Amino acid sequence: MRKNTIRLLSTLLIVLSLLFGLSSGIMAAPKQAYGWNAYNNGSGVEEGFVNIDVPGGTLTLINADSFHFMAGGDFVDDQLYMVSYSPGALYQVDHTDGSYVKIGDTGVGNITGFTYDVTTKTAYVTSDTNLYTIDLNTGAATLVGPTNVLMIGIACNAQGDLYGISITDSNLHLIDKTTGSSTAVGNLGINILYAQDICFDRDENILYGTLWDNTAFKGGFYSVDLDTGAASLINEFAAEVDALAIPYHPVTIYNFYNWDNSVFYTIDIPIYGGLDSFPEGPEREGYTFTGWDLVGEDEGVVNYKAVYEIKSYSVKFFDWDGTVLKTETVSYGSGATPPEVPVREGYVFSGWDVEFSSVKGDINITAQYEKENLSSATVLPQTGGLNLGFLIGAFAVPAGFGLIGISKKYR
């Protein structure tokens, strides 16, 4: 009954972890990790070089090999390295097929862990209760100092922090890279023993482990809390897996795009560096640059796009005498709306002195007029060749006199 309950709870936790990323607090981007199956423990996966799905933790055999026992592994940029437990040698491994080439002996036996610090470009190994650096060209190990406890696995994050898990006390430890001394972070919550390892997903800053729970006598894929040391089971695969290595992107590519999606600026920054500052925004006529908007983020690539605010301008309409007829705020490239045509006595409105259909700055516009062309005389029609209007206007006719004579004369 107890075994069935544990199995049910484990299955439920796995499902929740896969759906919601509860084990680590965030959902990690899917990728492939690698390791060495030291003991199949009835898992159905043969001993040798294996693939581990991250963050799911599914175990798949790549290359069966029961001859070697790789005790530690990590990527150095895009190259996978592993170290054997005894007599202790460094190997370069092809992660696509599991084939390997020996680089050299370390000169140290019983190696239990291997990791790489991307910030200092230094590789480390642990043996018994000591920390060493290791030459990637020769395999030679150089003592740093005692760790005080037996570290069964070590891992370095993208910021250069070195961690280890100990089978002495089942704790997660923070290790001083200059002296080798360790400080316990907290208990893993499971009793660990035998071969196992930890490794960072440096892109996500999540610590994973292929841990062996000696109480349950089973191995599984875990995430480890960096603040408390607590390990959370993601997938139980039963096998005893060591030399956990997770690929990472040595550099992060930052792309900055213009408003029209053309590339404005690109920079490659080492994974441990981070982006210190943003570039000045590109100029755009009629617009004010307001900042960079994050539009996409994938493994090793971050994309930003320039954000702008359209400029506005003041447009003022004036009458002939300086009176303000209308004030309007207009966006760049837009047209202004004129006021009603003003009336000026004795003048006819003829238009505005400035074009305002596409405003590109502050402008003052003044009404234009033309003087009215009016005549003071009344012109009458001519009769028989004589302009009567002229005669009437030219002569004063005394009262009582008519135009009879004139009428007879020109009858």
DRENZA-731222 format. One record per residue (C-alpha): x, y, z; residue in three letters; residue number from 1. Coordinates in pm, whole numbers, padded with zeros to 5 digits. Layout:
residues N
+--------+--------+--------+---------+-----+
|   east |  north |     up | residuo | num |
+--------+--------+--------+---------+-----+
|      X |      Y |      Z |     Ala | NUM |
...
+--------+--------+--------+---------+-----+
This chain:
residues 411
+--------+--------+--------+---------+-----+
|   east |  north |     up | residuo | num |
+--------+--------+--------+---------+-----+
|  00000 |  00000 |  00000 |     Met |   1 |
|  00282 |  00238 |  00095 |     Arg |   2 |
|  00472 |  00167 | -00229 |     Lys |   3 |
|  00161 |  00227 | -00437 |     Asn |   4 |
|  00096 |  00558 | -00257 |     Thr |   5 |
|  00454 |  00674 | -00315 |     Ile |   6 |
|  00435 |  00569 | -00679 |     Arg |   7 |
|  00106 |  00757 | -00724 |     Leu |   8 |
|  00240 |  01073 | -00561 |     Leu |   9 |
|  00557 |  01056 | -00769 |     Ser |  10 |
|  00357 |  01020 | -01089 |     Thr |  11 |
|  00136 |  01315 | -00994 |     Leu |  12 |
|  00439 |  01531 | -00920 |     Leu |  13 |
|  00593 |  01442 | -01255 |     Ile |  14 |
|  00278 |  01544 | -01441 |     Val |  15 |
|  00250 |  01871 | -01251 |     Leu |  16 |
|  00617 |  01944 | -01310 |     Ser |  17 |
|  00587 |  01890 | -01681 |     Leu |  18 |
|  00269 |  02093 | -01712 |     Leu |  19 |
|  00350 |  02383 | -01486 |     Phe |  20 |
|  00720 |  02368 | -01411 |     Gly |  21 |
|  00653 |  02344 | -01034 |     Leu |  22 |
|  00985 |  02178 | -00953 |     Ser |  23 |
|  01190 |  02477 | -01055 |     Ser |  24 |
|  00942 |  02761 | -01027 |     Gly |  25 |
|  00962 |  02839 | -01400 |     Ile |  26 |
|  00924 |  02651 | -01722 |     Met |  27 |
|  01258 |  02575 | -01885 |     Ala |  28 |
|  01299 |  02566 | -02260 |     Ala |  29 |
|  01317 |  02205 | -02389 |     Pro |  30 |
|  01667 |  02078 | -02467 |     Lys |  31 |
|  01877 |  01763 | -02456 |     Gln |  32 |
|  02122 |  01679 | -02179 |     Ala |  33 |
|  02370 |  01393 | -02170 |     Tyr |  34 |
|  02508 |  01156 | -01911 |     Gly |  35 |
|  02648 |  00813 | -01835 |     Trp |  36 |
|  02430 |  00525 | -01717 |     Asn |  37 |
|  02652 |  00353 | -01461 |     Ala |  38 |
|  02392 |  00098 | -01345 |     Tyr |  39 |
|  02069 |  00021 | -01524 |     Asn |  40 |
|  01892 | -00107 | -01210 |     Asn |  41 |
|  01616 | -00269 | -01413 |     Gly |  42 |
|  01537 |  00057 | -01591 |     Ser |  43 |
|  01543 | -00103 | -01935 |     Gly |  44 |
|  01816 |  00139 | -02043 |     Val |  45 |
|  02155 | -00020 | -02100 |     Glu |  46 |
|  02470 |  00109 | -01938 |     Glu |  47 |
|  02665 |  00365 | -02139 |     Gly |  48 |
|  02620 |  00708 | -02295 |     Phe |  49 |
|  02263 |  00837 | -02260 |     Val |  50 |
|  02043 |  01126 | -02355 |     Asn |  51 |
|  01822 |  01303 | -02099 |     Ile |  52 |
|  01529 |  01521 | -02198 |     Asp |  53 |
|  01524 |  01855 | -02015 |     Val |  54 |
|  01309 |  01943 | -01831 |     Pro |  55 |
|  01115 |  01618 | -01862 |     Gly |  56 |
|  01396 |  01386 | -01750 |     Gly |  57 |
|  01328 |  01097 | -01988 |     Thr |  58 |
|  01630 |  00867 | -02026 |     Leu |  59 |
|  01732 |  00730 | -02369 |     Thr |  60 |
|  02037 |  00522 | -02464 |     Leu |  61 |
|  02270 |  00662 | -02731 |     Ile |  62 |
|  02568 |  00426 | -02713 |     Asn |  63 |
|  02594 |  00112 | -02496 |     Ala |  64 |
|  02927 |  00086 | -02312 |     Asp |  65 |
|  02985 | -00119 | -01997 |     Ser |  66 |
|  03364 | -00093 | -02015 |     Phe |  67 |
|  03411 |  00267 | -01907 |     His |  68 |
|  03259 |  00447 | -01611 |     Phe |  69 |
|  03239 |  00822 | -01671 |     Met |  70 |
|  03202 |  00997 | -01336 |     Ala |  71 |
|  03175 |  01362 | -01444 |     Gly |  72 |
|  03093 |  01566 | -01752 |     Gly |  73 |
|  03021 |  01914 | -01882 |     Asp |  74 |
|  03019 |  02119 | -02198 |     Phe |  75 |
|  03297 |  02364 | -02272 |     Val |  76 |
|  03125 |  02593 | -02518 |     Asp |  77 |
|  02991 |  02337 | -02768 |     Asp |  78 |
|  03233 |  02054 | -02687 |     Gln |  79 |
|  03145 |  01780 | -02438 |     Leu |  80 |
|  03411 |  01655 | -02197 |     Tyr |  81 |
|  03393 |  01363 | -01952 |     Met |  82 |
|  03623 |  01217 | -01690 |     Val |  83 |
|  03648 |  00853 | -01589 |     Ser |  84 |
|  03627 |  00750 | -01225 |     Tyr |  85 |
|  03945 |  00544 | -01213 |     Ser |  86 |
|  04228 |  00562 | -01300 |     Pro |  87 |
|  04102 |  00914 | -01380 |     Gly |  88 |
|  04135 |  01034 | -01740 |     Ala |  89 |
|  03992 |  01321 | -01943 |     Leu |  90 |
|  03797 |  01244 | -02263 |     Tyr |  91 |
|  03651 |  01449 | -02546 |     Gln |  92 |
|  03308 |  01309 | -02632 |     Val |  93 |
|  03097 |  01336 | -02946 |     Asp |  94 |
|  02751 |  01397 | -02802 |     His |  95 |
|  02578 |  01288 | -03123 |     Thr |  96 |
|  02690 |  00924 | -03102 |     Asp |  97 |
|  02873 |  00883 | -02771 |     Gly |  98 |
|  03214 |  00812 | -02923 |     Ser |  99 |
|  03510 |  00951 | -02728 |     Tyr | 100 |
|  03881 |  01024 | -02755 |     Val | 101 |
|  04118 |  01020 | -02459 |     Lys | 102 |
|  04305 |  01347 | -02399 |     Ile | 103 |
|  04520 |  01236 | -02107 |     Gly | 104 |
|  04543 |  01108 | -01751 |     Asp | 105 |
|  04467 |  01345 | -01466 |     Thr | 106 |
|  04719 |  01191 | -01229 |     Gly | 107 |
|  04438 |  01166 | -00975 |     Val | 108 |
|  04222 |  00862 | -00902 |     Gly | 109 |
|  03862 |  00828 | -00787 |     Asn | 110 |
|  03736 |  01133 | -00974 |     Ile | 111 |
|  03375 |  01210 | -00885 |     Thr | 112 |
|  03291 |  01535 | -01063 |     Gly | 113 |
|  03378 |  01767 | -01353 |     Phe | 114 |
|  03254 |  02116 | -01443 |     Thr | 115 |
|  03354 |  02426 | -01638 |     Tyr | 116 |
|  03352 |  02789 | -01528 |     Asp | 117 |
|  03259 |  03002 | -01829 |     Val | 118 |
|  03359 |  03324 | -01654 |     Thr | 119 |
|  03723 |  03228 | -01599 |     Thr | 120 |
|  03748 |  02952 | -01863 |     Lys | 121 |
|  03864 |  02709 | -01595 |     Thr | 122 |
|  03769 |  02341 | -01563 |     Ala | 123 |
|  03745 |  02171 | -01223 |     Tyr | 124 |
|  03736 |  01812 | -01098 |     Val | 125 |
|  03681 |  01662 | -00754 |     Thr | 126 |
|  03846 |  01354 | -00611 |     Ser | 127 |
|  03763 |  01219 | -00267 |     Asp | 128 |
|  03753 |  01539 | -00056 |     Thr | 129 |
|  03967 |  01765 | -00277 |     Asn | 130 |
|  03904 |  02022 | -00552 |     Leu | 131 |
|  04136 |  02041 | -00854 |     Tyr | 132 |
|  04167 |  02242 | -01172 |     Thr | 133 |
|  04222 |  02038 | -01487 |     Ile | 134 |
|  04407 |  02123 | -01807 |     Asp | 135 |
|  04173 |  02058 | -02101 |     Leu | 136 |
|  04470 |  02013 | -02337 |     Asn | 137 |
|  04658 |  01753 | -02134 |     Thr | 138 |
|  04420 |  01627 | -01868 |     Gly | 139 |
|  04662 |  01711 | -01587 |     Ala | 140 |
|  04497 |  01803 | -01255 |     Ala | 141 |
|  04630 |  02065 | -01010 |     Thr | 142 |
|  04520 |  02071 | -00646 |     Leu | 143 |
|  04320 |  02373 | -00529 |     Val | 144 |
|  04238 |  02258 | -00177 |     Gly | 145 |
|  04020 |  02033 |  00043 |     Pro | 146 |
|  03643 |  02051 |  00021 |     Thr | 147 |
|  03606 |  01897 |  00372 |     Asn | 148 |
|  03331 |  01664 |  00250 |     Val | 149 |
|  03318 |  01412 | -00034 |     Leu | 150 |
|  03160 |  01582 | -00335 |     Met | 151 |
|  02995 |  01328 | -00563 |     Ile | 152 |
|  02903 |  01592 | -00821 |     Gly | 153 |
|  02991 |  01956 | -00897 |     Ile | 154 |
|  02841 |  02224 | -01121 |     Ala | 155 |
|  02921 |  02584 | -01212 |     Cys | 156 |
|  02654 |  02831 | -01327 |     Asn | 157 |
|  02685 |  03106 | -01587 |     Ala | 158 |
|  02787 |  03356 | -01318 |     Gln | 159 |
|  03080 |  03142 | -01204 |     Gly | 160 |
|  02930 |  03011 | -00877 |     Asp | 161 |
|  03054 |  02660 | -00798 |     Leu | 162 |
|  02821 |  02413 | -00624 |     Tyr | 163 |
|  02859 |  02053 | -00513 |     Gly | 164 |
|  02652 |  01774 | -00363 |     Ile | 165 |
|  02805 |  01559 | -00094 |     Ser | 166 |
|  02739 |  01197 | -00002 |     Ile | 167 |
|  02889 |  01279 |  00337 |     Thr | 168 |
|  02585 |  01479 |  00451 |     Asp | 169 |
|  02340 |  01478 |  00153 |     Ser | 170 |
|  02367 |  01857 |  00136 |     Asn | 171 |
|  02403 |  02108 | -00144 |     Leu | 172 |
|  02727 |  02304 | -00091 |     His | 173 |
|  02870 |  02629 | -00224 |     Leu | 174 |
|  03241 |  02583 | -00299 |     Ile | 175 |
|  03514 |  02847 | -00286 |     Asp | 176 |
|  03703 |  02816 | -00615 |     Lys | 177 |
|  04021 |  02965 | -00470 |     Thr | 178 |
|  04053 |  02743 | -00162 |     Thr | 179 |
|  03822 |  02446 | -00222 |     Gly | 180 |
|  03643 |  02495 |  00111 |     Ser | 181 |
|  03269 |  02441 |  00107 |     Ser | 182 |
|  02967 |  02583 |  00289 |     Thr | 183 |
|  02642 |  02388 |  00318 |     Ala | 184 |
|  02340 |  02554 |  00156 |     Val | 185 |
|  02086 |  02299 |  00278 |     Gly | 186 |
|  01978 |  01938 |  00273 |     Asn | 187 |
|  01862 |  01777 | -00050 |     Leu | 188 |
|  01581 |  01600 |  00132 |     Gly | 189 |
|  01691 |  01258 |  00008 |     Ile | 190 |
|  01966 |  01025 |  00124 |     Asn | 191 |
|  02213 |  01024 | -00166 |     Ile | 192 |
|  02480 |  00761 | -00226 |     Leu | 193 |
|  02675 |  00606 | -00513 |     Tyr | 194 |
|  02723 |  00756 | -00860 |     Ala | 195 |
|  02524 |  01070 | -00951 |     Gln | 196 |
|  02583 |  01424 | -01070 |     Asp | 197 |
|  02449 |  01779 | -01096 |     Ile | 198 |
|  02467 |  02032 | -01379 |     Cys | 199 |
|  02330 |  02378 | -01452 |     Phe | 200 |
|  02111 |  02468 | -01742 |     Asp | 201 |
|  02314 |  02786 | -01777 |     Arg | 202 |
|  02067 |  02947 | -02016 |     Asp | 203 |
|  01790 |  02925 | -01754 |     Glu | 204 |
|  02006 |  02921 | -01436 |     Asn | 205 |
|  01837 |  02603 | -01314 |     Ile | 206 |
|  02034 |  02335 | -01130 |     Leu | 207 |
|  01941 |  01980 | -01227 |     Tyr | 208 |
|  02062 |  01650 | -01085 |     Gly | 209 |
|  02061 |  01284 | -01176 |     Thr | 210 |
|  02039 |  01185 | -00810 |     Leu | 211 |
|  02040 |  00842 | -00651 |     Trp | 212 |
|  01797 |  00806 | -00362 |     Asp | 213 |
|  01961 |  00533 | -00158 |     Asn | 214 |
|  01656 |  00489 |  00063 |     Thr | 215 |
|  01432 |  00412 | -00234 |     Ala | 216 |
|  01732 |  00259 | -00416 |     Phe | 217 |
|  01636 |  00437 | -00734 |     Lys | 218 |
|  01772 |  00712 | -00950 |     Gly | 219 |
|  01580 |  01002 | -01097 |     Gly | 220 |
|  01595 |  01343 | -01255 |     Phe | 221 |
|  01563 |  01631 | -01008 |     Tyr | 222 |
|  01575 |  02008 | -00988 |     Ser | 223 |
|  01762 |  02158 | -00692 |     Val | 224 |
|  01667 |  02481 | -00513 |     Asp | 225 |
|  01973 |  02707 | -00485 |     Leu | 226 |
|  01836 |  02886 | -00178 |     Asp | 227 |
|  01739 |  02585 |  00033 |     Thr | 228 |
|  01919 |  02291 | -00128 |     Gly | 229 |
|  01593 |  02096 | -00154 |     Ala | 230 |
|  01569 |  01852 | -00445 |     Ala | 231 |
|  01239 |  01803 | -00629 |     Ser | 232 |
|  01176 |  01487 | -00829 |     Leu | 233 |
|  01086 |  01543 | -01194 |     Ile | 234 |
|  01112 |  01190 | -01331 |     Asn | 235 |
|  01205 |  00859 | -01172 |     Glu | 236 |
|  01400 |  00646 | -01420 |     Phe | 237 |
|  01551 |  00399 | -01169 |     Ala | 238 |
|  01896 |  00396 | -01334 |     Ala | 239 |
|  02214 |  00528 | -01168 |     Glu | 240 |
|  02320 |  00812 | -01399 |     Val | 241 |
|  02641 |  01010 | -01370 |     Asp | 242 |
|  02839 |  01270 | -01572 |     Ala | 243 |
|  02536 |  01497 | -01633 |     Leu | 244 |
|  02609 |  01762 | -01897 |     Ala | 245 |
|  02367 |  02022 | -02035 |     Ile | 246 |
|  02454 |  02224 | -02349 |     Pro | 247 |
|  02440 |  02602 | -02332 |     Tyr | 248 |
|  02491 |  02898 | -02560 |     His | 249 |
|  02839 |  03046 | -02503 |     Pro | 250 |
|  02712 |  03384 | -02620 |     Val | 251 |
|  02378 |  03556 | -02630 |     Thr | 252 |
|  02298 |  03739 | -02951 |     Ile | 253 |
|  02109 |  04065 | -02903 |     Tyr | 254 |
|  01934 |  04198 | -03213 |     Asn | 255 |
|  01793 |  04551 | -03225 |     Phe | 256 |
|  01545 |  04627 | -03504 |     Tyr | 257 |
|  01423 |  04950 | -03661 |     Asn | 258 |
|  01053 |  05040 | -03686 |     Trp | 259 |
|  01053 |  04887 | -04037 |     Asp | 260 |
|  01203 |  04558 | -03908 |     Asn | 261 |
|  01543 |  04623 | -04061 |     Ser | 262 |
|  01840 |  04537 | -03838 |     Val | 263 |
|  01976 |  04843 | -03658 |     Phe | 264 |
|  02234 |  04684 | -03429 |     Tyr | 265 |
|  02357 |  04337 | -03328 |     Thr | 266 |
|  02593 |  04238 | -03048 |     Ile | 267 |
|  02719 |  03905 | -02912 |     Asp | 268 |
|  02773 |  03894 | -02536 |     Ile | 269 |
|  02921 |  03602 | -02337 |     Pro | 270 |
|  02659 |  03408 | -02145 |     Ile | 271 |
|  02797 |  03524 | -01812 |     Tyr | 272 |
|  02818 |  03891 | -01913 |     Gly | 273 |
|  02466 |  04012 | -01976 |     Gly | 274 |
|  02362 |  04331 | -02151 |     Leu | 275 |
|  02500 |  04631 | -01962 |     Asp | 276 |
|  02330 |  04904 | -02165 |     Ser | 277 |
|  02106 |  04957 | -02464 |     Phe | 278 |
|  02213 |  05139 | -02781 |     Pro | 279 |
|  02086 |  05485 | -02863 |     Glu | 280 |
|  01767 |  05463 | -03062 |     Gly | 281 |
|  01775 |  05517 | -03439 |     Pro | 282 |
|  01648 |  05851 | -03567 |     Glu | 283 |
|  01312 |  05860 | -03740 |     Arg | 284 |
|  01176 |  06177 | -03901 |     Glu | 285 |
|  00864 |  06303 | -03729 |     Gly | 286 |
|  00896 |  06063 | -03434 |     Tyr | 287 |
|  01058 |  06059 | -03090 |     Thr | 288 |
|  01237 |  05740 | -02980 |     Phe | 289 |
|  01095 |  05619 | -02646 |     Thr | 290 |
|  01280 |  05291 | -02585 |     Gly | 291 |
|  01329 |  04927 | -02682 |     Trp | 292 |
|  01051 |  04669 | -02670 |     Asp | 293 |
|  01135 |  04301 | -02610 |     Leu | 294 |
|  00964 |  04123 | -02901 |     Val | 295 |
|  01123 |  03779 | -02890 |     Gly | 296 |
|  01350 |  03561 | -02681 |     Glu | 297 |
|  01478 |  03218 | -02777 |     Asp | 298 |
|  01775 |  03015 | -02660 |     Glu | 299 |
|  02080 |  03232 | -02716 |     Gly | 300 |
|  01893 |  03503 | -02909 |     Val | 301 |
|  01713 |  03811 | -02775 |     Val | 302 |
|  01527 |  04050 | -03007 |     Asn | 303 |
|  01430 |  04410 | -02940 |     Tyr | 304 |
|  01240 |  04659 | -03158 |     Lys | 305 |
|  01254 |  05038 | -03146 |     Ala | 306 |
|  00944 |  05211 | -03008 |     Val | 307 |
|  00847 |  05563 | -03112 |     Tyr | 308 |
|  00596 |  05832 | -03035 |     Glu | 309 |
|  00477 |  06051 | -03322 |     Ile | 310 |
|  00562 |  06419 | -03286 |     Lys | 311 |
|  00291 |  06686 | -03261 |     Ser | 312 |
|  00309 |  07046 | -03379 |     Tyr | 313 |
|  00122 |  07369 | -03312 |     Ser | 314 |
| -00066 |  07526 | -03604 |     Val | 315 |
| -00206 |  07881 | -03561 |     Lys | 316 |
| -00438 |  08061 | -03798 |     Phe | 317 |
| -00427 |  08445 | -03789 |     Phe | 318 |
| -00647 |  08715 | -03941 |     Asp | 319 |
| -00496 |  09009 | -04133 |     Trp | 320 |
| -00472 |  09216 | -03814 |     Asp | 321 |
| -00297 |  08947 | -03604 |     Gly | 322 |
| -00610 |  08817 | -03437 |     Thr | 323 |
| -00580 |  08444 | -03361 |     Val | 324 |
| -00862 |  08269 | -03541 |     Leu | 325 |
| -00772 |  07912 | -03434 |     Lys | 326 |
| -00498 |  07709 | -03267 |     Thr | 327 |
| -00467 |  07335 | -03342 |     Glu | 328 |
| -00229 |  07052 | -03246 |     Thr | 329 |
| -00149 |  06833 | -03545 |     Val | 330 |
|  00049 |  06507 | -03568 |     Ser | 331 |
|  00348 |  06486 | -03800 |     Tyr | 332 |
|  00242 |  06443 | -04163 |     Gly | 333 |
| -00124 |  06515 | -04097 |     Ser | 334 |
| -00322 |  06810 | -04227 |     Gly | 335 |
| -00461 |  07100 | -04025 |     Ala | 336 |
| -00826 |  07205 | -04039 |     Thr | 337 |
| -00871 |  07577 | -04114 |     Pro | 338 |
| -01128 |  07794 | -03933 |     Pro | 339 |
| -01436 |  07945 | -04103 |     Glu | 340 |
| -01349 |  08202 | -04370 |     Val | 341 |
| -01319 |  08537 | -04196 |     Pro | 342 |
| -01516 |  08843 | -04320 |     Val | 343 |
| -01335 |  09170 | -04379 |     Arg | 344 |
| -01539 |  09469 | -04498 |     Glu | 345 |
| -01436 |  09588 | -04841 |     Gly | 346 |
| -01221 |  09284 | -04904 |     Tyr | 347 |
| -01261 |  08936 | -05047 |     Val | 348 |
| -01085 |  08638 | -04878 |     Phe | 349 |
| -00837 |  08484 | -05124 |     Ser | 350 |
| -00679 |  08203 | -04916 |     Gly | 351 |
| -00403 |  08126 | -04665 |     Trp | 352 |
| -00039 |  08220 | -04700 |     Asp | 353 |
|  00106 |  07877 | -04594 |     Val | 354 |
|  00033 |  07522 | -04710 |     Glu | 355 |
| -00092 |  07302 | -04424 |     Phe | 356 |
| -00200 |  06970 | -04581 |     Ser | 357 |
|  00109 |  06790 | -04440 |     Ser | 358 |
|  00237 |  06951 | -04123 |     Val | 359 |
|  00601 |  06885 | -04032 |     Lys | 360 |
|  00665 |  07162 | -03780 |     Gly | 361 |
|  00511 |  07450 | -03588 |     Asp | 362 |
|  00356 |  07697 | -03836 |     Ile | 363 |
|  00171 |  08028 | -03832 |     Asn | 364 |
| -00083 |  08083 | -04107 |     Ile | 365 |
| -00232 |  08422 | -04202 |     Thr | 366 |
| -00549 |  08493 | -04397 |     Ala | 367 |
| -00502 |  08666 | -04736 |     Gln | 368 |
| -00746 |  08921 | -04893 |     Tyr | 369 |
| -00803 |  09114 | -05216 |     Glu | 370 |
| -00974 |  09456 | -05227 |     Lys | 371 |
| -01328 |  09465 | -05367 |     Glu | 372 |
| -01353 |  09629 | -05719 |     Asn | 373 |
| -01680 |  09845 | -05695 |     Leu | 374 |
| -01809 |  10120 | -05949 |     Ser | 375 |
| -02001 |  10440 | -05816 |     Ser | 376 |
| -02185 |  10535 | -06152 |     Ala | 377 |
| -02503 |  10372 | -06283 |     Thr | 378 |
| -02478 |  10291 | -06649 |     Val | 379 |
| -02810 |  10309 | -06846 |     Leu | 380 |
| -02868 |  10164 | -07191 |     Pro | 381 |
| -02816 |  10382 | -07499 |     Gln | 382 |
| -03119 |  10489 | -07711 |     Thr | 383 |
| -03075 |  10583 | -08076 |     Gly | 384 |
| -02712 |  10653 | -08024 |     Gly | 385 |
| -02764 |  10904 | -07749 |     Leu | 386 |
| -02662 |  10818 | -07401 |     Asn | 387 |
| -02954 |  10939 | -07196 |     Leu | 388 |
| -02778 |  10867 | -06876 |     Gly | 389 |
| -02506 |  11110 | -06976 |     Phe | 390 |
| -02760 |  11389 | -07061 |     Leu | 391 |
| -02951 |  11344 | -06744 |     Ile | 392 |
| -02638 |  11352 | -06543 |     Gly | 393 |
| -02491 |  11647 | -06731 |     Ala | 394 |
| -02780 |  11891 | -06734 |     Phe | 395 |
| -02993 |  12024 | -06458 |     Ala | 396 |
| -03356 |  12059 | -06565 |     Val | 397 |
| -03547 |  12342 | -06394 |     Pro | 398 |
| -03863 |  12258 | -06211 |     Ala | 399 |
| -04169 |  12272 | -06426 |     Gly | 400 |
| -03977 |  12202 | -06746 |     Phe | 401 |
| -03995 |  11865 | -06905 |     Gly | 402 |
| -03802 |  11690 | -07170 |     Leu | 403 |
| -04073 |  11749 | -07434 |     Ile | 404 |
| -03857 |  11954 | -07666 |     Gly | 405 |
| -03588 |  11707 | -07646 |     Ile | 406 |
| -03837 |  11433 | -07698 |     Ser | 407 |
| -03973 |  11607 | -08015 |     Lys | 408 |
| -03632 |  11676 | -08149 |     Lys | 409 |
| -03527 |  11316 | -08123 |     Tyr | 410 |
| -03863 |  11167 | -08193 |     Arg | 411 |
+--------+--------+--------+---------+-----+
